[in-house]
């Protein structure tokens, strides 16, 4: 016997009229005869059935208290499957409601036409690129002043872009706590043939390898050192060349500080005009590769036409693999929802989680293909850590993005098994893709707001046209590089509110935002990018730039619908 709860809130059983059926079900509920295992409500799926039911039993005079509707969802406690579920949600559109067909807690799939024993998830190439980016950071931080070594230093950075020889090179990746990691020891052990230049938005200058698309064929937001129609990879290489030049020109730039002395910058990663090349390169690559590939490539696949096994023996369809690769670029651990925000951000918590990774399978090793939180996923958790005066987090971006990926992957797993992505399932999948892409972008935009606030605070520490001290300089340049590097990435998603226009903002507003930031910070003497100010005074130039940053922050607040309270404190 199957009872179907309709969207009207009424019930219907095959062979019964609607009025009689509602009376009948009310009696069943009162007596506790409705259970998920035997009578399937919409929460547990729809269905037909045409057998004639037996005569209804007489109603109980006084329903036992355990049959009350404790959670007020319209379903008696005796028939309720979980907490309040009046919405009867069916997230994966498979005909079974979430209450009896719960969504996954871990990012996994049984595999193409599999028996449930194989793992049908694969994004090893994305993990390799996460590691390439982090090891590039390590390399840049190791650079010291080395006159005459321009070519060596330049080639050292480009190795991580091209990946030439990486398959045989030890990646030397380690966790903050020094735990042993797998796979290794080489990049090739993670995934062979991987690089960054073949996946950057706009493509590889050499014209080889896969290329990421530029939306509308346009890249904007940076002018210094580039031609009128630059590619993102040209910008990265120009920054790398500038860093290599800083490290090999034999010059140690000095800055003036409040005590009247001049101090050495102390790092070739930063120019005298305050451009922090390492931060720009790291943050920009994370959006021009990871975010662009995830939102503008892999999540844009024609999933309904990509359900066949990608290659014999691979265990996954081409569509599911694309979705996995987007998840890999996002960077979450497979069991991301088991982490607190502090833990995912690597900011403490339980000892075994507190550094941003966890040995989920208990084998004594950290598998970076699923037990480690990378890049953007960590970044989302960082933003979610901010709480109001009552101790309540303003946002929960980390869970929203993770849940969207979990449900989307379940939908594709169902489709692989059925051999079809139905129209309803496709619509449900697209809804999850919209959530994943927008939430991912909101994390990036919120991070830009965070660094706007940091840069503004750093500028507030200037003293009489000078830096307060060396730390004031290094803080400003670091925060500015992170702000600008991330902000440039807001152009790479077709799901962006700047492109959809549903919050009243457009690409024109995004171009204005990037222009307000400029190609370098304004320093205490009012200069920017090595050019003296045209303002009436240095103080006017500083205040003018602070006003520009405030305007940029307002654009982000309006475009993404951020809470004005959290925008001020991020």
Secondary structure by P-SEA (a helix, b strand, c coil): cccccccccccccccccaaaaaaaaaaaaaacccccccccccccbbbbbbcccccccccccccccccccccccccccccccccccccccccccccccccccccccccccccccccccccccccaaaaaaaaaaaaaaaaaaaccccccaaaaaaaaaacccccccccccccccccccccccccccccccccccccccccccccccccccbbbbccccccccccccccccccaaaaaaaaaaaaaaaacccbbbbbbccccbbbbccccccccccccaaaaaaaaaaaacccccccccccccccccccccccccccccaaaaaaaaaaaaacccccccccccccccccccccccccccccccccccccccccccccaaaaaaaaacccccccccccaaaaaaaaaaaaaaaaaaaaaaaccccaaaaaaaaaaaaaaaaaaaaaaaaaaaaaaaaaaaaaaaccccccccaaaaaaaaaaaaaaaaaaaacccccccccccccccccaaaaaaaaaaaccccccccccccccccccccaaaaaaaaaaaaaaaaaaaaaaacccaaaaacc
